[in-house]
Amino acid sequence: MKFAVVVFPGSNCDHDAYHAARHVLGQDAVFVWHKETSLQGADAVILPGGFSHGDYLRTGAIARFSPVMNTVTAFARGGGPVLGICNGFQILLEAGLLPGAMLRNKDLKFHCEHVHLRVEQTDTPFTLRAPVGQTLRIPIAHGEGNYFAEPDVLRDLEASRRVVFRYCDTSGIATPGSNPNGAVNNIAGICNEGRNVVGLMPHPERACEPALGSADGLVLFESVVSALAAQASLP
Amino acid sequence: MKARVFVTLKPSVLDPQGRTIADALHSMGYTGVGDVRQGKYFELDVDAPSADQTRAVAAEVADKLLANPVIESYRIEVDG
């Protein structure tokens, strides 16, 4: 299968995502510059982390108007799997492909550390290989990951089981102390109604090999490979 | 014509930066200053023939780009 890694001016985790897809998973992967309008026949799209357009105005606010985002939106609306990591998640929020918005971290500090995440949903293309309740140890690196949504949106997200990842402690319990940024309900990642668009603040692509301190992030990429293989084998 | 757009966080949204500024002011002795909310201010030079049309353009770009309606609201002032 083929991954498209979208590159915005200021993306800085694009090569990490490419490396995970191409060299760790052994899948095909291409970079797609934000001014392009073709995804080069990719089966899955990754919006990588970084600081697109210098985070000017709001994180992701300007990137959402890049020409490639029309193509990504059409791909997502057609059911194609899209993963937004960190700044990629922020871009998905600004583009309206996922609900809610990001605020500055509650303590105003940039957090760069490993955190624990609990996998809440396994019926998305990026989590189907993970058991429910699995705890992943994955790094975060952000100043604006304090997820916010109005109470009615939040109720809908929870009721429709669209909180995919929650910050938790080492035993998998979502506690205030394990929440690094003040995100409401310890939310680290969510999906859309179609469940094919997933966004999360932590960086699974930086945790795909034991040499990096954790290989727990690999399951997201393995999952989408499995999801697409299963789809391809349908009559 | 010139349009001024003031973007502020909605009252329901916590403003950690405003809170920190308020704490700093209190430690400086300005105990009479209560809550502080931080916002953004934009000056737009708009090529439009009337104040109404200038306001309409400012509102359109505020809706589309300058403000995120999930967390922010805005107010517009137009000269003339």
Interface residues (C-beta under 8 A of the other chain):
Chain A: L57 R58 A61 I62 F65 L93 E94 P99 G100 A101 L103 R104 N105 K106 D107 L108 N146 F148 A149 E150 G182
Chain B: S12 V13 L14 P16 Q17 T20 L65 L66 N68 V70 I71
